Amino acid sequence: MEPVRVERFFLGCLAHASYMVGSENVAAVIDPQRDVDIYLEAAAARGWKIEHIIETHVHADFVSGHRELAERTGARIYLGADSGAQFPHLAVSDGDEIHFGQCSLQILQTPGHTIESICIAMRDRGLPERPAIVFTGDTLFVGDVGRPDLSPNHTPQQLAAALYRSLHEKLLTLPDDTEIYPAHGAGSLCGRNMSSESSSTIGKQRQSNYALLAKTSEEFIHLLTDNLSAAPEYFAKEVDLNRKGASSLSRLPALTPLSAEDALRLQEMGAVVVDTRPVTQFAAAHVPGSIHIALTGQYASWAARILGLGTTLILVGEDLEQVRESQLRLARVGIETVVGYLEDGIAGWVRSGNTLDSIPQVAAKDLEELLQQMPEQITVLDVRESAEAETGSIESPIHIPLGKLLSRTEKLDPEKLVVVYCRSGYRSSIATSLLRRVGFRKIANLIGGFDAWKAAGLPSAIPTGVGV
Ligand SMILES: [Fe+2]
């Protein structure tokens, strides 16, 4: 008898984990990503038929592939009660079980992150001594818990109180050796302090997770709701899309190659050029007015936060393969407004006689010298999140998290050189492109970010108060 198998699928771009559980030719998929071929291919390779699709909640940060996967497999979709889902599904509640082969999946209703959130406790009936696994969705992460501010019908305090009960009355009653498999990892916008570890156990989280160390419900509610940064605006649209069930990805429009002239004309009509190349390439030469979001990082999340879901986009990539990958990643968060890509990239732009823009990059040692030589002429801008900035920073920066930058530019003096930094140089490059677009000419990006600053042995200050 084969043990129940669990496969994890992780999308670094969205810090999203989905799972497929298989036993005796049948499989269940939990929280599928939008492009579902990976599950169909993996299931076919193992001889599994996907019969169950479980959404731990209606997701706000990515478009789920549940509807397409159901259409292509005939599988049933399961969601917690009161999800508002508008497609055929089975609403499950506490204690409901799904059985196939040796696998038993038991539903735990765990409202808090959202009102319909569920967790799924898995047991291998052929191996009763094997520790249980619990798929925790966005209720419990490694090192964090889900944010409680995504419901228009409940206050964050109400949801945080529900989450406290769900954690303490459901998840923490499980044995300490129960493994937890959450729906997100480090960098996800569904929490704020997630670890980069992919799994943990109930026992380890009980001892180390800051949110589980809160001694009372009141303390927990404060921890979760004080200084909670606003959820990205696109989250509400994503929830609507997932309640309806997204259309199949095969209906994405074909990508059109655009000449420089066409791109310019579309730019004048309001289209935004998104440059997906690595930082150094963008910095050296790019289409004036373009926004830089490198494909190497959490590209889709940042694109949705900065551009929203409805902006007409023109992509610039290193090659066609990268442009196609960009289009797919954007579709995973519901951005389907890419009209085309710049044919032959920057080379095509230059051949047409158009001007280029560039953004200076400054090394950590050079920035330190500049700060000593002419401190009054430089603004150091920290675009990391508050929690990161609180752990250490360059001396006396202005702190504006990247997601709020465009609403706070009045804090910056356009006559001074604004040197932008983040942890590694990814977000700061996005920030430099946004500042340039709104008219800042004197800007530079710190190469390698605060990591490079520390690696160069330069002094780190602990800020007394970080702006939010
Ligand atoms: Fe979520």
Residues whose N, C-alpha, C, O or C-beta is under 5 A from the ligand:
A	BS01	LIG	H59 A60 D138 C190
